[in-house]
Amino acid sequence: MNIQTIMVVGAGQMGSGIVQVAAASGLKVLLHDISIGVIDKGLTSIDKQLSRAVEKGGLTEVRKSEIRSRIGPAEQLEHAEQVDLVIEAISENMGLKTSLFQKLDAICTPKTILASNTSSLPITEIAAVTQRPAQVIGMHFMNPVPVMPLVEVIRGLETSQEVFEAVYKLSERLGKTPVEVKDFPGFVSNRILMPMINEAIFTVYEGVASVESVDTVMKLGMKHPMGPLELADFIGLDTCLSIMEVLYDGFKDSKYRPCPLLRKYVKAGRLGRKSGQGFYSYHG
Ligand SMILES: NC(=O)c1ccc[n+]([C@@H]2O[C@H](COP(=O)([O-])OP(=O)(O)OC[C@H]3O[C@@H](n4cnc5c(N)ncnc54)[C@H](O)[C@@H]3O)[C@@H](O)[C@H]2O)c1
């Protein structure tokens, strides 16, 4: 399988990062989202990232325009018929994802691989709504995509060996280190990370320590580069809550219950960095 052209669906923080990395490795990339306004916002954030890399001396102007020339907006999802691989990076919601995969299944050529960047949702369940479960796979990038070297490659129950190998090789071509993971709630990364973040939120909720104190303990005491609450804001509190719900539903074990404070913040629209307010404030 020779993957040359891809579409990324979802122009948020993950989608934009994936587009940037894919274009930098020589792939042609289309970016789709719910409206041209959102697509443009994603493209603007990619431009900013590339310009920052030029300023820091990590990229030349020529290389920047080369990368940029491989990226195009796709206002219509139907443009997915032109690509070898679609990487879905839309909001962490099963209903939204299955509905998108059904549409992609109808639009794409039979050879096209459909990958999901889901943080926790079962790949097997997403694959089951399509007529091509052998060609559906998880490709879990880490945030920020241009910086983090890991990709968890998740085999659904029906994912073919050929598709697994193609996506594994592609991850290497993107300069990443792929790790094979089976399809279980939270995979490996979030099964371990999210309960730690959730527990950090419980310590604040129960008044054990302040937000700053919890983060300081983990940074200075455990050598974590970022405190868990700072990290939660960075990931997005809505994404953190969705992942905890998936772990709780998937294992039916109360140790995964989301902290009520996390739920309250998401209900209030405090989603972290992307909304300007989470455990910390990002206004101004
Ligand atoms: N944030 C992280 O740290 C992180 C890390 C790894 C994986 N992920 C996963 O990546 C995915 C995206 O997360 P994000 O942080 O980029 O979210 P985000 O909220 O920044 O972006 C999501 C984008 O999806 C778009 N979208 C929603 N429904 C759509 C649809 N039906 N069609 C097209 N576009 C649609 C939204 O308009 C938005 O631009 C989620 O599945 C998340 O779990 C997130």
The ligand as an ORCA input file, in Angstrom:
! r2SCAN-3c Opt
* xyz 0 1
  N      -6.232     17.038     22.857
  C      -5.369     16.058     23.035
  O      -4.402     16.157     23.795
  C      -5.542     14.787     22.246
  C      -4.465     13.873     22.174
  C      -4.619     12.722     21.394
  C      -5.828     12.472     20.750
  N      -6.865     13.374     20.873
  C      -8.113     13.076     20.157
  O      -8.129     13.815     18.955
  C      -9.480     14.154     18.611
  C      -9.595     15.651     18.431
  O      -9.200     16.290     19.617
  P      -8.782     17.838     19.632
  O      -8.131     18.074     20.955
  O      -8.078     18.218     18.378
  O     -10.241     18.534     19.643
  P     -10.661     20.025     19.189
  O     -11.888     20.318     19.966
  O      -9.486     20.937     19.262
  O     -11.022     19.844     17.621
  C     -12.070     19.052     17.164
  C     -12.487     19.556     15.796
  O     -13.408     18.607     15.231
  C     -14.364     19.344     14.496
  N     -15.542     18.505     14.259
  C     -16.450     18.079     15.165
  N     -17.383     17.304     14.551
  C     -17.039     17.258     13.241
  C     -17.597     16.624     12.102
  N     -18.696     15.872     12.184
  N     -16.986     16.792     10.903
  C     -15.864     17.541     10.794
  N     -15.289     18.160     11.843
  C     -15.866     18.024     13.050
  C     -14.607     20.582     15.341
  O     -15.203     21.617     14.577
  C     -13.195     20.918     15.821
  O     -12.544     21.809     14.929
  C     -10.356     13.578     19.734
  O     -10.800     12.299     19.363
  C      -9.382     13.485     20.892
  O      -9.757     12.505     21.832
  C      -6.735     14.523     21.584
*
